Amino acid sequence: MNKINKKDIAIFIIIILTLVVSLTVSFNDSVWQDEAYTMNILRKDFVGIVRTTAEDVHPPLYYFIAKIFTMCFGYSVPTVKLASIVPVILIMLFVWIKTKKLFKEKYATITIVFCLLIGFIPAAFVQNVELRMYTWAMFFVSCSGIFAYELYLNPKNKKILVMFVLTGILAAYTHYYAALTEGFIYLFLIINLIAKYKALKESLIIINLTIAFYLPWLPIFVNQFIVVKDYWWLNVFNWNSIVNIIRYPFNSMFTNTFLIITIVILIGMVVYLFKNKKDKEIWFALLCILSFALMVATGCTVSLLLRPVFTSRYTYTAIGLLFLGMSITVTKIDNGRLLKNLLIGVIILNFPFSYNLNYIREYKTGTEEFKRFAKNIREDITITTESNDIYHTLPYYLPNNELKWKYINGNTRGYVFSDETIEEMRELIPNATVEKLFSGDINGTMRFNVYYME
């Protein structure tokens, strides 16, 4: 009993550390383009959020959740960062509770490895505090995967069936790649329900409930798909893109080490499966990883054959399934001792490097210097820029200024945000007086100069 309590204490400490580490990089006012979009949309009411997202390429649930956070704790970047941290903590607690029930004595190892992966892999330092929907999508998808396993073990349990459908629908309303992952989870579950239990009735209930709940958004999704087919910000997708996607969760000075350990775990899973074909737990682990892998493979295939629609950060919507599958597998291979210790060791070694990089990314960005300059820009001033990033970011920092997005020409007057030098600006606008007012950065990703033309 004492041994179990010590493991529970270790799990609790990891969860608290994840929360503390995430909070320490949350108290800033620095956003990049997509995060600025989030902050701008949160100025609207719920009806306005629905209307705006219907014209965008994402479903609305994340913005509803973030809006509720701002209503409770105030409209600010730290508040919305907190909204991204909460689902990370929730999925840790959920896995802890559920593995105790489903995996008995193995729960502690599974939970410790899972929490360390979700909380401290290199990508987590960025994604867990980003003002976007990826951690909420990960939470709903991971919960759905676990409920699917519970439903497979007990297909007559109506409560679990409802929770499975509910989390699946919430995932689909959070991000479309989460919805795609749900498609594979549904497929695997229904095949197994029918093959083992001939549970056609339960399968039809699951399908019909899901269609009924998602039907109101379906016409909007179709319209968004048509728009994306013709226009999307991502223009290039090649084999290098796929390599970057594979490296993305572990991208650090230990990337290759993380990938080698992951490959060994996957190979070990296959070997174990051949020897233990009736082990339900390893089959669940495999289907978790397959759901993640098939979502990524589908996104990459469409991007290669049709048009680019998939980027590295979209993998985070289902990363919980990958890590849950890996966590279960390490308990099966050599009782998880060697691989577990190697994986934990690399995570600990990587911590100071990835944390330091993200600390710099969050706090040493040039954003505060720009904000001090921006206080002197009158609200009646029109701003012109030809930078897509600046055009979509400035409305957060200068919400009352009119912003024009066009190529700078001889008729341009007023404030201009550009990466051109003053000599280049004078050549572009020879009949104007050009004064350089500021040179700086926002979020460490947008270097620009500010000119005044008259």
N, C-alpha and C positions, 0 to 999 in steps of 0.2 A: 504493500500500500504506500509506504514512504517513497519507494522508487517511482511509482506512478505520480505521486504528488510533486516530486522533484522535476519530473518531465513536464508536468503542467505548469510549474513555476517557470521553467525554461521557455515554454511556449508563450506564456504571458509576458515575459521580459522581451522576447523578440517582437511581439506585437506592439508593446509600449515603445521600444526603440524605433520601430518603423514609424510610429506616429510622431515621436519627437524629432527624428531626423527629417521627416517630411516637413514638419512645421518650421524647422530652422531655415528652410529655403523658401518660405512662403510669404514673408513680410516685405514685399516690394510692390512697385507699381509699373513693372516692365513687362510688356506683352509683344508678341510677334503677330503677324498678319491674322492668322486664324483665331488666336486668342483675342485680338482686338475685335474681331467679328462677334465672338461670344459676348464680350463686354457691351458692345453696341446693341446687340439684340436683347440683352437683359434690361435695357432701359425701357423696353416696350412692356405692355401688359400681356396677359396670356393669349388673348385674341390676336394681338399684333405678332406674337411669337409664332403662332400657327400660320398666319398669312405670310410671314417672312420666310419661314422654313419651307413652306410649300413652293416658294420661288427659288429655293436653294437646292442642295443635293443631299440633305440629311433629314431624317425624321425628327420630331420635336421633343421627345421625352426628356433628353438631357437638359435642354434649355428650361423646361418646366421645373426640373429638380434644382438647377442652379438658381432660377428665379426665386424659388421658395427659400433657399439659403440667403439670398440678398434681402428678402423681405424680413427674415428673422434676425440677421446679423449685420445688415447694412450693405450697401452697394460698394464693393471694393475688390481689388485683385486678391488680397489674402482670403476674403470670404469665399470667392469662387475657387481658389486653390483648395480651401478646406473641403469644398463640395467634391473635389476630385480625390482627396485623401480618404474620405469617409468610406467609399466602397472598397478600398484596399483593406482597411481595418475590418470591415464587415465580412469580406470573403475569408479572411484569416479566421475570424471567429466561427463562421459557418462551417468551414472545413474542419476545424477543431471539434465542433459539436457533432457533426455528421460522421467523421471518421471514428469517433469513440463508439458510435452505435454500429457502424457498418464493418469496421476492421478490427474491433476489439483491441487486443494487446499491441497491434501494429500501429495504432492511431498516433502515438507520440512521434515516431520516426517520420511517418507520412506528413504530419502537421508541421514539424520542425523544418523539414526540407522544403515543403511547399511555402511556408511563411518566409523563409530566407530567400527563396527564389522570387516570390512576388514582391517582397520588400526591398531586396538589395541587389538584384542583378543590375548590370550597367544601365539598361534602358529604363529601369524603374525609377532611377533618380530624376529622370526627366518626365516620364509619362505620369507618374503618381501625383505630380503637382501641376500638370499642364491644364490649362483652362479649356479642356475639350472633353468629349464624351467617352474616351477610350476606357477609363477605369470602370465607369458604370456599365458599359457594354461587357467588359470582362467579368464583372460581378454577376450580372444576370445570366450570361452564357455559362459560367462555372456552376452557378446554382442549378440551372436547367440540366446540365450534364449529370450532376449528383442526383437530382430528383428522377432523372431517367433511369439511373441504376436502381434506385429504390423502387421505382415502378416496375422494373423488370423482375425484381425479387418478390414484389407483392402487387401484381397487376389489378387486384380487386380493391385496392385501397383508394377510395375516391378522393380523400384529402390530398394524397400525394399526386394523383392525376391532375387535380385542379392546380396544385402548386407548380407542377411541371409545365402545364399549359400557360399559366400566368407568367412565370419567369421567361418562358420562350417568347411570349408576346411582348413583354417588357424589353427583352433584348432586341427584338425586331423593330420596336419603336425607338430604339436608341441609336443603332447604326446598321446600315445595310449589310455590312460584312458580318456583323453579329447575326443578322437574319439568315445569311447564307450558311453560317456555321450551324444555326438551329436546323436548317434543312437536312444537314447530314446527321445531326443528333436524332431528329425525328425518324429519318430513314432507318438508322441502325436499330432504334428502339422498336419501331413497328415490325421490322423483319424478325427481330428476336421474339416479340410478343406473339406473333402469328406462328412462327416456327416452333416455339416451345409450348405455348399455352393455347394456340389456336384462338387467341383473344381478338377476334375480328371486331366484336362489339366495342371493346375498349379502344381499339385503334381508330375506328370510325368516330368515336366520341372525341378523341384527341384532334383528329383532322378537322372535324366540323366546328369544334369550339375555336380552334386556331383561325380558321377562315372567317368565322363570324366576328371575332374580335379585331382582325386585321382589315376586314373589308372596307371600313370607312376611309382608311388611308390608301387603299390600293389604287384608286384613280390618280391620286397625287403622285404616288410612286411611279406609275406608268409614265406620267408626264415628265417627271424628273429624269427617268431613264432615257426618254427621247431627247431631252436637252443634253444630257451627258454624252449621248451617242454622237451628237454633232459638235459639242463644245465641251472641253474640259481643260483645266489648267495644266495637267500633266501631258507633255508633248513627246517625251522620249521614254521608251521602255525596252531594254535589251537584256542580254545575258548578264551584264554587269549589275543591272538592277536586281536580278534574281540573287546574285551573290551578296549584294548589300542587304537584301531582305533576310537571307539566311543568317547573316552576321549580326543583324540589327539587335536582337535581344541581348547579345553578349558583347556588343561592340566596345572594346576597351583595350588596354595593353595586355589583357589575358584572353582575348577573343578566341584564339586557336585552342587554348587549354579548355575553355568552356565547351567549345564545339567538339573536341576530342572526347571529353567526358560524356557529353550528350550522345555522341555516336556509340560509345561503348555501352551506355545504358540501353539504347535502342537495339543494339545487337544482342545484348544480354536478354532483353525482353523476348526477342524472337526465339533464341535458344531455349529459354525457360518455357516458352509457350509450346514448343514441340514436345517437351518432356512432360508438361502438365496441362494437357489440352482441356481438362475439365475444371481448371481453376477459374472461377468466375471473376475473381479480383483482377487477375492479369488480363483477362479479356476486356474488362471495363477500362483498365489502363490503356490497352491498345486502342480501343474505340475512342477514348478521349483524345489520344494523340492523332488518330486518323481524322477525326472531325476537324481538328486544327489544321492538319496537313492538307486535307482536301480543300478546305476553304482557301488556304494560301495558294495551292496549285491551281484552283479555278481562277482566282484573281490574276495570277501570272499568265495563265493560258489565254484568257480573254485579252489581257494587255499585249501579249505577243501577236495574237492572230487578228484581233479586231482594232482596238485602240487602247492606249495606256489609261487604265482606270484603277491601278493598284500601286500603293506605295508602302514603304516599310512600316510606318506607324499603324497601319490598319491591322497588322498582325496582332497588335495588342488587344484587340477586341475579343480574341479567343485564347490569349496566352495562358490563361488560368487552366484550360484543359490540358495544354502541353505540360505544364508544370505539375498538375495533379497526376497525370499519367506517369511522368518521370518519378515523382515522389513515391507512388505506389510500387513502381518497378524496383527502385533501389532497396525496398524492404524484402524483395523476393530473391535478389541476386546476392549470394554469399551473405544472406541476412542483412544486406545493406551496409555492412561495416566499411569495406574498403571504398566503394564508390561514394557512399554518404560522406565519409570523412574527407575524401578528395574534393568533392563538390563544396562542402562547407568551408574547407580550407581556402579554396580559390575565391569564394564569395568574400571571406574575411580579408584576404590579401588585396582584393580589388577595391574594397570599401573606401579607403582614404583617397584613392585616385579618382574614382567616379564621383565621390561626394565633393571633392575639391573642384573638379571640373564644373559640376552643376552649381556649386556655390558661386563660382566666378560668373557663370552664365546667368544667374539670377540677380546678382548684386553689383557686378562690375561691368555694366553694359553701356554706360553713357546716357541712359534714359533720364536720370535725375538732372544732368546738365541741360539736356534738351528741354525738360519741363520748366526749368528756371528761365530759359530763353523764351519759351512759348507763352509765359505769363505776360510778356510785353506785346504780343500780337493782338491787335484789336479785333473784336468780333465782327466788325463790318468789312474786314479785309478778306478779299478772295485769294485763295491759294491755288496755284497751278502746279501740277507734277505730271511727269510721264512714267513714273515708277508705279507698278502695280502694287508692290508691297506698301509703299508710302501711302498710296491712295486709299488702301483699305485699313491702314493703321491709324492715320491722323484723326479720323472722326472720333476715336476714343479720347485722344488728348486735346483735341480742339473741336468739340461737338457743335459749337455755334458758328463756326466759319464755313462759308461756302467753298466747296472743293471742286476744282475742275481737273478732269483727267484728259489731257490732250498733249500732242507733241508740241514742244516749245517752238514757236515761230516768231517772225518779225513783229507780230502784233501783240505779243504777250506783254502784259504789264502787271504790276503788283508783286506779291510774294511768289517766289518760285522755289520749289524743293527739287533739287537735281543732283546727280552725281557728276555733272560736268564741271570742269574748272572754270574760273572766272574768264580766262582767255577764250575758252570755247563758247561761253555764254555771250561774250561780246561779239564773237564772229556770227553766232546764230541770230543775235538781235542788234545789228550795228547801229540802229537809229535810237537806241534807248541808253539811258544812263544806268549802268549796272553797279550795284553796291552789294558786297558780300557781308552778310550779317552774322552768319553762324556756320560752323562746320562741326559735325558730330555724328551721333549714332542713336538708334533706339533698339533696345534689347540685344545689343551686340551683333545684330544681323542686318541692320540697315544703315550704312554709312551714306551721308548726303551733305550737301551744302545748301544753305538758304540764302537766296538773293532777293534784293528788292529792285524792281525795274520801274523806271518812270521816263 
